[in-house]
Amino acid sequence: MIADCFNIKGFLSLKSCCVLYILFGLLPPNTRTLHITNIVVPPFVDVRDVVMLSCSYNLGTQKLNSVKWYKNDKEFYRYSPLMPAQQQYMLFSVDGIHVASDHMCNEKFCTIHLDNLSGDTSGAYRCEVSGDAPEFKLTHETSNMTVVVLPQSDPKIEGIERNYYEGDFLFGNCTSDFSFPPPIMSWYINEQKADPSLLQPSQETIFDAYGFKLYQRSLEIRFRIDKRINPFITDGKIHMKCVAQMRQMPSQLRESNHILYVSSWDDLRNQKLINWRSSASQLQSLKNVFLILSIIICVSSKL
């Protein structure tokens, strides 16, 4: 058979080549079999959002029979293009699943949207695509999604002044917005993570919302502004930063910054000296004014 693929000049004939490719399975896989090319399921989604789920596929030589969506092995959506128009789209009741009206499926992809999310919406989402008779080929892909409650604002820094002198004590507190899961709180000083010895135990507030227990955390930092004790104090400016980060979600990071200025006691003495000289100069100027006024009054009275 292989020899028959070549003509008398040693070249493959088109007909024989096709036979050879089919027999030996040399056709590109994407042209032979039904397969999923991409599945879009966000790993994390905020409970207040509308989430898009999408599945793209290549039918190969198959004809599309159906596309099904499952959550934790329970079917909640089906697209069957070979059915009558009113039966092509079917929804099934599954806890935590509410399919919005703007869904679209065809021979290349199937996209749906979920709204009214809750904790029950979290789970493993499977897209299953099946071909039609006579082979009824089947393929599927699965991806996990977790519903969370993201913070809506940056953490709040309180208690830190703008100006300090060497030897002063700094007391600062940072409070996160409510979220689930609980945020991980951190302080940074001049871009270096604060030593745990400078931190007080974290405080936590919990309340219920959106079907979740939401957590707000506060972290206090205390230290003496002294270059001999704290080597991170290198000049007259300190950059304080508070970070609230969601566990397993590096991109979900919230931060607040505060710049404070540190003066030495020598600076204070110099400033006092400057102020004293300025006050003395102003006093002398007032004396000169009074002297001039006295002379003018005296001359006027003699006239």
C-alpha positions in Angstrom: 0.0 0.0 0.0 2.8 2.4 0.9 4.5 1.6 -2.4 1.3 2.4 -4.3 1.4 5.9 -2.9 4.3 6.7 -5.3 3.9 7.2 -9.0 6.6 6.2 -11.5 8.5 9.3 -10.9 8.7 8.7 -7.2 6.2 11.3 -6.1 3.1 10.7 -3.9 -0.1 10.7 -5.8 -2.9 12.6 -4.1 -5.4 9.7 -3.9 -2.8 7.3 -2.5 -1.5 9.9 0.0 -5.0 10.4 1.4 -5.4 6.6 1.9 -2.0 6.5 3.6 -2.8 9.3 5.9 -6.1 7.8 6.9 -4.7 4.3 7.5 -1.7 5.4 9.5 -3.5 8.2 11.4 -1.3 10.9 10.1 -3.9 13.6 9.8 -3.5 16.5 12.2 -5.4 15.7 15.5 -7.4 19.0 15.4 -9.0 17.9 12.1 -9.9 14.4 13.2 -11.3 14.5 16.7 -13.7 16.5 18.7 -11.9 18.4 21.4 -12.2 21.5 23.7 -9.8 24.3 22.8 -10.3 26.6 25.8 -12.4 26.9 29.0 -12.8 30.1 30.8 -13.7 29.8 34.5 -12.3 32.5 36.8 -10.6 31.0 39.9 -12.0 33.7 42.2 -15.0 35.9 41.8 -16.6 38.5 44.0 -20.0 37.7 45.3 -21.4 41.0 43.9 -20.2 40.3 40.4 -21.8 38.7 37.3 -19.4 35.9 36.2 -18.8 34.7 32.7 -18.2 31.0 31.9 -17.1 30.1 28.4 -16.1 26.9 26.6 -14.6 26.8 23.0 -14.3 23.7 21.0 -13.3 22.2 17.6 -15.8 19.6 16.3 -13.4 18.1 13.8 -15.5 15.8 11.6 -18.3 15.6 14.2 -21.6 17.3 14.2 -22.5 19.0 17.5 -25.1 17.2 19.5 -25.0 19.1 22.8 -23.0 21.3 25.2 -23.6 20.8 28.9 -22.4 22.7 32.0 -22.0 21.0 35.3 -21.2 22.2 38.8 -19.8 19.5 41.1 -21.1 16.8 38.6 -24.7 18.3 38.6 -25.9 19.5 35.2 -27.4 23.0 35.3 -27.3 24.1 31.6 -27.7 22.3 28.2 -27.5 23.5 24.6 -28.9 21.0 22.0 -28.9 22.5 18.5 -30.5 19.5 16.9 -33.6 19.9 19.0 -36.6 22.1 18.1 -35.9 25.8 18.7 -37.9 26.0 22.0 -36.0 23.0 23.4 -32.5 23.9 22.4 -31.7 25.6 25.7 -32.5 23.9 29.0 -31.8 24.9 32.6 -31.7 22.6 35.6 -32.0 23.6 39.3 -28.7 23.4 41.2 -27.9 25.1 44.5 -26.0 28.3 44.0 -26.7 28.5 40.3 -28.7 31.3 38.6 -28.1 31.6 34.8 -28.6 35.1 33.5 -30.5 35.6 30.3 -27.6 36.7 28.1 -26.2 33.3 27.2 -25.0 32.2 23.7 -23.9 28.9 22.2 -23.1 27.8 18.7 -20.9 25.4 16.7 -17.7 27.0 18.1 -18.3 28.1 21.6 -20.8 28.2 24.5 -20.8 31.3 26.8 -23.1 31.7 29.8 -23.3 34.2 32.7 -24.1 33.6 36.4 -25.6 36.2 38.7 -27.0 36.3 42.2 -23.9 34.5 43.4 -23.5 33.0 46.9 -21.1 30.7 48.8 -22.9 27.7 47.1 -21.8 29.0 43.7 -18.3 27.8 44.5 -17.3 24.5 43.0 -15.8 22.5 40.1 -17.3 23.6 36.7 -17.2 21.2 33.8 -18.0 21.9 30.2 -19.0 18.7 28.3 -19.3 18.6 24.5 -20.7 15.7 22.6 -20.9 14.9 18.9 -23.8 13.3 17.1 -24.5 9.9 15.7 -23.1 7.5 14.8 -20.0 7.9 17.0 -21.4 10.2 19.8 -17.8 11.4 20.7 -17.6 13.1 24.1 -15.0 15.5 25.5 -14.9 17.7 28.6 -12.8 20.0 30.7 -13.1 21.1 34.4 -12.0 24.2 36.3 -12.6 25.3 39.8 -14.2 28.6 40.9 -14.4 30.1 44.4 -16.7 32.9 45.4 -15.2 35.5 47.8 -16.0 38.9 49.2 -13.3 41.3 48.1 -12.5 44.5 50.1 -13.9 47.6 48.5 -11.5 50.1 49.9 -7.8 50.4 50.9 -6.8 49.9 54.6 -7.0 52.9 56.8 -3.9 54.2 58.6 -4.6 56.1 61.9 -2.5 57.6 64.7 0.7 58.5 62.7 1.6 62.2 62.7 3.4 64.0 60.0 6.4 65.3 62.0 8.4 63.7 64.8 11.7 64.3 66.7 14.3 61.7 67.3 13.5 59.8 70.5 9.7 60.1 70.0 7.5 57.1 70.1 5.4 56.2 67.0 2.0 54.5 67.5 0.2 53.6 64.3 -2.9 51.5 63.6 -4.0 50.0 60.3 -7.5 48.7 59.7 -8.7 46.7 56.7 -12.0 46.7 54.9 -14.4 43.8 55.6 -13.7 40.7 53.4 -13.8 37.0 53.0 -11.5 35.2 53.4 -9.8 37.2 56.2 -7.1 39.6 55.0 -3.4 39.1 55.9 -2.1 42.4 57.4 1.5 43.7 57.1 3.4 46.8 57.9 6.4 48.0 55.9 8.9 50.7 56.9 10.9 52.2 54.0 9.9 49.2 51.8 11.1 46.7 54.4 8.7 44.4 56.1 8.4 45.5 59.8 9.9 43.1 62.4 7.3 41.2 64.3 8.7 42.7 67.6 7.3 46.1 66.5 3.8 44.7 66.1 0.9 44.2 68.5 -1.5 41.2 68.3 -4.0 41.6 65.4 -7.5 42.6 66.4 -10.5 41.1 64.5 -14.2 42.1 63.9 -16.7 39.7 62.3 -20.2 40.3 60.9 -22.5 38.4 58.5 -23.3 39.7 55.0 -24.0 38.2 51.6 -24.2 34.8 53.3 -20.5 35.0 54.4 -18.8 35.8 57.7 -16.8 39.0 56.8 -13.6 39.8 58.6 -12.1 43.2 59.4 -8.6 43.2 60.9 -6.5 45.8 62.6 -2.7 45.7 63.2 -0.9 48.2 65.4 2.8 49.1 65.1 4.9 50.8 67.9 8.6 51.8 67.9 10.9 54.5 69.1 12.3 56.8 66.4 16.0 56.2 67.2 18.6 55.5 64.6 20.7 53.6 67.1 17.9 51.2 67.9 16.1 51.0 64.5 18.6 50.9 61.5 15.7 51.4 59.0 15.7 55.1 60.0 18.4 56.4 57.7 17.4 60.0 57.0 14.8 62.6 57.9 12.0 60.8 56.1 10.2 57.5 56.9 7.8 55.8 54.5 5.1 53.8 56.3 3.0 51.3 54.3 0.2 49.1 55.4 -0.8 46.1 53.2 -4.0 44.0 53.3 -3.7 40.9 51.1 -6.2 38.1 50.3 -4.9 34.6 50.9 -4.1 32.7 47.7 -4.9 35.8 45.6 -1.7 37.8 45.1 -3.4 40.2 42.7 -6.0 41.2 45.3 -3.7 43.5 47.3 -4.8 46.7 49.0 -2.3 49.2 50.5 -2.1 52.7 52.1 0.9 54.9 52.5 2.0 57.6 54.9 5.2 59.7 54.8 6.5 61.2 58.1 9.4 63.5 58.7 12.0 63.2 61.5 13.9 66.2 63.0 16.8 66.0 65.4 17.1 68.0 68.6 19.9 70.0 67.0 17.5 71.0 64.3 15.0 72.1 67.1 17.7 74.2 68.8 18.7 75.7 65.6 15.1 76.5 64.7 14.6 78.1 68.2 17.8 80.2 67.6 16.5 81.3 64.3 13.1 82.2 65.8 14.8 84.1 68.6 16.9 86.1 66.2 13.9 86.8 64.1 11.9 87.9 67.2 14.9 90.1 68.4 15.0 91.7 64.9 11.3 92.3 64.9 11.5 93.9 68.4 14.4 96.2 67.3 12.3 97.2 64.3 9.4 98.1 66.6 11.7 100.2 68.8 12.9 102.1 65.8 9.3 102.8 64.7 8.4 104.1 68.2 11.5 106.3 68.2 10.6 107.8 64.9 7.0 108.4 66.0 8.2 110.1 69.2 10.4 112.4 67.3 7.7 113.3 64.9 5.3 114.0 67.8 7.8 116.1 69.6 8.6 118.3 66.5 4.9 118.7 65.8 4.2 120.0 69.3 6.9 122.7 69.1 5.5 124.0 65.9 
